[in-house]
Amino acid sequence: MNLNIDVAGIKLEHPVMNASGILGSTYNDIAVLARAGFAAFVTKSFTREKREGYGTPIAVPISETLSLLNAVGLENPGLEGLAELLDSCKIFGKPIIVSIAGSSPEEFVEIAVVAEEHGATAVELNLSCPHVRGRGLEIGASPSAVREIVGIVSSSINIPVIVKLGLVDRLVEVASAALEAGARALTLINSVKAMKIDIYAAKPILGNRVGGLSGKAIHPIAVRAVYEVYRELKPDIIGVGGVFSWEDAIELIMAGARAVQIGTAIIYYGPEIVREIVEGMKRFLEQQGFRSIEEIVGYAVS
């Protein structure tokens, strides 16, 4: 059974990679993902300068729905740490996609250039973080801002530019702007802006008050987003949001994704879950009479 697929010109042995922010900031993180069998690695979102992130608590599990509410604050070691990470991880011989969270077009370009110089396979522009002001969802909600950032980054580097978009009102319009400006693929979606209150303390639980909800609770939202963007634009899409099983992965692929990312499921069940998902996808394709994963991309879209 052929699970090989390419996204934005990146050849993958199967369609499953990790989501940004999950085991993607150190050599040891990437080594864990490599041993587990992920087809590609996505780094944590990097900024120009080192960021310390928000005060604790930064994450609250919503176990009844296999979900997670978090507000880490884009904690990362900055450009120096990115260069070290990429240099050390070339040994694994798999695609490495660098997530970038800039506050200006110039910052996005600066980080993207460093990523390319140190061997990144592609960059993923994080235009969808729901809990950091000026770095994410606010930018990604504006077609003109998306067009400007994607255009300047795409013209500054030779490796593929992937754009990660979140849940916004004009998602198809924003996606179209990203593609017109040079994006080779879209990652849909990021976590959804949310909050949880401690009713006994009478205050929000997260240190940042507002965070992003990920996991099973947002899976149907991700499916809808992928479906609508694929139906209108037919781009290369990486689907992300609540992938816990091979069924979840197949659902996103039938909605139009060419690959999927796993985040919260790794936290709940460990990175080895990738093997169960890949094997389950193989069995499904064989049982249903398909010869390759390529055959079911967008299969449910009409």
Number of C-alpha atoms within 10 A of each C-alpha: 12 14 17 14 17 15 20 19 14 15 15 19 15 22 27 26 25 26 25 24 19 21 23 25 22 19 15 14 14 25 17 16 24 18 11 15 19 27 21 26 28 25 27 24 24 29 24 20 14 15 14 12 15 16 12 12 14 18 17 17 17 16 11 8 11 17 22 23 25 25 29 23 19 21 18 22 20 16 19 12 17 25 18 13 21 24 16 15 21 14 9 15 9 17 21 25 27 30 27 29 25 26 16 14 16 13 18 23 21 17 25 29 18 17 28 19 13 16 18 22 20 25 27 24 30 27 28 27 28 24 24 20 12 15 21 24 24 18 22 29 22 18 18 14 19 24 21 15 23 27 20 16 26 20 12 13 18 13 20 23 28 29 29 29 28 26 20 18 10 13 21 19 16 22 29 20 21 29 22 13 19 19 25 21 23 27 26 30 25 27 26 24 19 16 18 16 13 10 9 6 8 8 11 14 21 23 16 20 17 20 28 19 27 28 27 22 18 20 22 15 17 23 25 14 24 30 25 16 23 21 17 12 13 14 22 23 29 28 34 31 31 26 28 23 18 20 14 20 29 24 23 31 28 21 28 29 31 28 26 24 26 26 24 26 24 18 16 16 11 14 22 15 19 26 15 13 19 19 11 17 23 20 13 14 19 14 9 8 9 15 14 16 22 18 12 19 22 21 13 14 12 7
